[in-house]
Amino acid sequence: MIVAMTCANLSWAQYYSPDVEIDGIYYAIEEYNDYSVYYDYEYYVKYEGGFAVVTPPAEGHYQGTLTIPSSIIYKGRLFPVAEIAEGAFSGSEKLSLVSLSKSIVVIGTAAFMDCTGLSEISIPESVMGISASSFANCVGLREMRIPASVLEIGDNSFSGCTAIEKVYFEDNDEAIYVGSNFGNPSDKSRNVTRSDDDERGLFNDCPLTEVHFGRDMSHSGDCAPFQNITTLKTVTFGPKVTKIRRHAFEGCSSLRSVSLPDGLSLINKWAFKGSGLQSVTLPSTVREIWDEAFADCLSLTTVTSFINIPFNLDESVFQLTGNYSPDLMYQVITLRVPQGRKVLYANTEGWKKFVNIEEFDAADVNDIQVGVPAESVRYSLSGHRQQGGKGLHIVRRQDGSTLKVIAK
């Protein structure tokens, strides 16, 4: 069980040199050692009595299409293939496709860095850790799916992937720790050229347009995976997301609207600061919104809150910084609150700064529509997000407007 994500780290293996070549792939063999992963002060023994690691070739680079097997036979013994070593495929410009087996536990530092011909790769559900710069500068990749098994991702793992547009983090109850500085290259690696001066992040210089969050995400204080990605237009959240971390979508100027998940409890500092949001819907489960979470959102005009009992809000949450009048947005934004709650909001710190507070009677309309509009999000009448089902629901369209619908 994850106890403290900020203290957690995976223990990355040492640099390996090849011992054997089988079917065009080079391996280092640990004949007698167990393969263990140390995470959050716990050891996970994955393989006992020996394992194999894919290494860089003795000379040159890999090319063409390769399939990494789940195990190999060496000296008459069967060894599971546990890891892709540091720099194993780095610089293999003629490598077009790699199939990874479900035995792989760790993808090492810069393992696929500068594989410019690589157009597709599937990370198997066995992988627990993706080291720093693992897929940096893989300019042919267009999509990436991070399986629920992954617990940590290092700095710059996908930086420089200038064609990647979609990223999907699978749902998981456990948080994923991203952007840490573990897995940095050793001095022995001949292929890795990562600089200590590189900007920290996961997707630097990536033209992302769509991201799905299926789990909570922790990251080091000076690294935010999607900060200042100005191409990002769509963000969806799975039902297991309870927190949005600092700087998460700060500066995402193309992000117009988000549907925050039912179950979300915390929106941290600067989460959406300076983004292009025009409307925000806060589910009833939100309990904390920290300083400047929505500061400098110049296009924001509507905040719809399903929070029945408002908590104190720091006045900086929706303020403007710099040369602007700090309270201007409190005059521009219309705050929509549940029927009968206007007086309560108007007398609660932070919320009372809104000049325009309107009540809505669950859907803010008298008519009921049959059928659910496309590209909309459903809520129960009490404000809980719905994944489907029949009956009377509230629907929020992408433009932030709401209506009642009967789903058959």
C-alpha positions, 0 to 999 in steps of 0.5 A: 500500500502506498503510504507517502508518495513524496517519499516513494521511489523505485530502485533502478538497476545498475548499468548492464553490459551484454553477456549473450545475443539471442535472435538479434537481441542482447542480454545481460544475465544475472544467474543467481540474484533475485529481481526485486523492486523497492518501492515506498519502503517495501520490497517486491520480489518479482523473480527469484533465482536469476533474470535477464535484462535487455542491453544495448548491442555490442556494436551499432544499434538495433533496427527493424522490428523486434519482439522481446520474449518473456524469457530466454534459455541460457546455459540450459536454464530459463531466465525471465526478461525483467528489464529494458536496460539503460540506453538499450535502444537509444539512438536506434533510428531505424528501429520501427516496432518493438513488442514488449513482453508482459515480463518487463518490470522496469524500462530503464533510463533513456531506453528508447531515447532518439528512436526516431523511426519508432511509430508505436509501442505498447507498454505492458501491464507488468511495468512498474517504473518508467525511468527518466528520458525513456522515450525522449525524442521519439518523434514518430509516436502519436499516442501513449497509454500508461497502464495502471501497473506503473507507479513512477515515471521519471523526468522527460520520459516523453519530452521531444515527442513532437507528434504525440497528441493523446495520452491515457493514464489508466484507472487505478486506486493508487496514485502515480508519482511523476517527474521525479529525478530517479533513473538518471543516466549513469556515467557508463552509458555510451548512448545517453546524452541527457543534460542535467540542465534539461527542463523538468517535465514529462511532455516538454515540446509535445503537441498534446491535445487530449489527456485522460486521468484515471488516477491521482497523480503526485509530482515533485514541486518543480515539475508538472506534467502538463504545465504550459502545454498550450495545445491541450484542449480536452482533459477527462477524469476517471472516477478514482481521481480525488486530487488535482495537483499543483500546476497541473494545467497551469498555462494550458491556454487552449483548455476551454472546459473541464468536467471535474469528477464526482469524488474530487476533494482537492484542487491544489495551488495553481492547478488551472492558473492562466488556463483558457477555461471558460466554464468550470463545474465543481462537484459536491465532493470538493472540500478544498480549493487552494490559493490561485487555483483558477487565478488569471483565467481571463476567459472564465465566465461561469462557475457552477458549484454543486457544493451544498455547504461552501467552505472558506475560500482564499480570495486569491483563488479566482483573482488576477495577478500582475498589472490587472485589478485583482478582483476583476474576475469576481465581477465578471464571473457568474457563480451558480449555486444550488437553490436555497444556497445563495445566502450561504455562499454570499456570507462565506469567505472568498465566495462572498466576493462574487458580485453575481451569484445565481441559484439553479433548481437542479437544472436551471430550466423548467423543461425536461428533455428526453435523451442525453445530448452527445458530448455531455456529462451527467449528474444526479439531482444531488450533484453526483456524477453519473456514468450512465443508467436510466431516469432523471439526470442533470446534463452539463454541455461543453459550453457549461449550460445545463438541462434536465434529461430523461435517460431511457 
